[in-house]
């Protein structure tokens, strides 16, 4: 357990100052929740990897519930509100824990290469489960949805995670460097916190539109992948 005197303990604001962004929604909401969780974890003497694993477990449990109840929701045997609320709370808290583990590691000096790998691998596993849950919902609501579209959705979804990891390195760059409010609002389409918020709202209010959510995210992530390749190729040929 943590034995630091009360006055020497960092506050939630101290943890928040070390956040790595993620977008307007993430910085405004998810990172602040993460800071509060990191502060609480520090008081309990928890390690960053504990938060990473908790993020993984909560994300998996939430996605399994959504996927399992996809068909009952489609047939009206289970309320979409129930599943939507589970998704909204579960996915957002899991993401806040993902924000918190890095903050806790940086403030307390507990970061390590192994811990960083656990963090990234937990994110990958949690997001695979989330994609499977959305895919299961889309198929349950629209059985005629093409299999190739589900596959493309699953593949392009990981573009967001891969590019986020690449942004953490010494060679990180951005195609659009402006930090104006308008640009940041446009970038919400790739802010993970905002994306899972919208996905959960669709499950809550209009699960029948999940197939269109899949189409939109596939187009956005696929387009971003192609633009990123072109941007990097242009820079490498200079």
N, C-alpha and C positions, 0 to 999 in steps of 0.2 A: 504494500500500500504506500501511497505517497506520503512522505513525512515532512514536506516543506511547510514552513509556517504559513498561516493564512495570508499574510500581507505579501508574501513573495510569490504567490501563485499568479500566473498570467490570467488575464480576464478573457472573455469571449472576444473582445475587441482586439486583443493582442494576437489571438489565433487568426482572426479574420484578416489582419494585416498581412499575413503570410499566404493568403489564398492565391491560387494560380488562375483566377478568372474563370473562363468557360463561356462567357457571353453575358448579355445584359440581365437575362432572367436568372442565370446561375449566380451572378455576383450580387444581385439584389435580394434573392430569396435563398437559394440552395446553399451558397457559401456562408451566409449568416446562420442558417440552421446548423450547418456543419460546424461553425465556430462554437455554437452553444454545446453541441454534442462533444466536440473536442475538449472543451473546458470541463464538462462533466466527466469525461473519460479520464482526464488528467487528475481530477480530484479522487477518482476511484483507483488510480494507479494502473489503468489499462494501457496496453501497448498498441501502437498503430495497427499492427497486424490483426489484433482482435477486432478492430473496427472494420478492417478489410473483409475478414471472414463473416462478420455480422452482416455487412452489406451484401455479400454473396448469398448467405442463407435467406435473408429477407427478400432479396430480389428473386431467388429461385422459388421460394414458397408462394410469393405473390403471383408470379407467372404461371406456376403449376395450377393454382386456383383458377386463374383466368382461362387457361387452356382447358382444364377439366370441365368447367361450367360453360364453355363456349356453345356446345350443342343444346344444353338445357335452356340457355338464354335465348337462343335462336328459335326454339319451339315454344317459348313462353312459360316454361315450367319453373324458371328461376328469374327473379327480377334483375334487369340490367343495372338498376341503381345499386344493388348490392355488390355486384362484380365491379362496377365502375368505381365505387368508393374504395373497395379493396385495392384496385389498381392505382387509384389516385394517391392514396396514403402510402401504400407499400412501396411503390416505385420511387416516390419522392423522398421518403425517409431513407431508403436504400441509397439513393444518389447523394443525399446529405451526408450519410456515413462515408461515402466514397470521398466527398470533399473533406470530411473531418479527419480521415486517417493521414492525409498529407499534411494538413495543418498541425496535427499533433506531433508528427515526426519532425517537422521543421522547427517548431517552437521548443520541443524538449530535446532535440538532438538525437532522437532515436531512429533516424533514418538509416537504411542500409540497402545494399543492392538486392539482398534476398527479400527484404520487405517490399521494395519497389516491384519486384517480380510478382510477389503475391498479390499486390494491388492491381497490377495490370491483368494478370490471369483471372483474378476474381471478377474484374470488369468484363472481360471477354465472356466468361461463363454466364454471368448475370444477363448480359445483353443477348446472348444466344437464346436464353430462356425467354426473354422478353419478345424477341422476334418470333419465336415459336408460338408464343401465346397470341400475338397479333395475327400470325398466319392461321392458327387454328380458328380464331374468331372470324376471320375473313371467309374461310372455307365453310364454316358452319352457317354464316349469314348468306353467303353467295356461293353455293356448291359448284357453279359453272366457272368460277374464277380459274384462269389458266395456271397450270403447274409451273410453267416457266416464269410467270410473274412472281409467284411466291419465292422461287429460287433466286430471281434477280433481286427481289426485295431483301432477302437474307444476305446475299452477297454484298450488295451496295451499302447495307446498313453499317457494316464494319468499317467503311471508309471513314466515318466520323471518328471512330475509336483510333484507327491507325494514324490519321492525320493529327489527332490530339497528342498521341505519343511522340510523333515526329516533331511537334512543336516544342517539346520539352528539351530537345537537344541543342548543342551549341550552334548548329546550322539552321535553326528555326527561322522561318520567314513567313510573310503573309502576302497574298495577292492584292489585298486591299488594306492599306495601312491606316487609312483615315479612322479616327475615333469619334467622328461626329455622331450625334444622336440618330440621325437618319440612317447612317451606315450600320450602326449597332442594332437598330430596329430591323433592318433587312437581314442582318446576320442571325436574328432569332430563329430563322428556319434551320440553322445548324447548331443552335444552343441545345445541348442534350436535356437540360432541365425543362426548357420550354417544349421540346419535342415530346417528351414522355408526359408532360402535363396535357398537351393537346390530345395525345393518343388516349389517355385515361378519360378525358372529357367526352371523346367520341364513344368510348365503351359505356360511359355513364348515361349519355343522352341520346345517342344515335348509333348503336352498334352496327346497324345495317350499312353505315357508311365506311366501315373499316376497310373494305376493299379499295375505296377511293383514297383513303389515307395511305394504303400500301402503294398505290399508283403514284401519289404525290411524293412520298419519301423516296421511292425508287428513282423517280425523275430528278429530284433535287440532289440526292447523293451521287447518282450516276453522272449527272452534269458536273457536279463539283469535282468528281474524280477525273473526268476528261479535262476540265479546266486546269486542274492541278498538274496533270501530266504535261499539258501544253506550256504552262507557266514555268515548270521546272526545266523542261527541255529547252525553252527559249533562253533561260538563264545559263544553262550549261553550254550552249553553243556560242555564247558571246565571246 
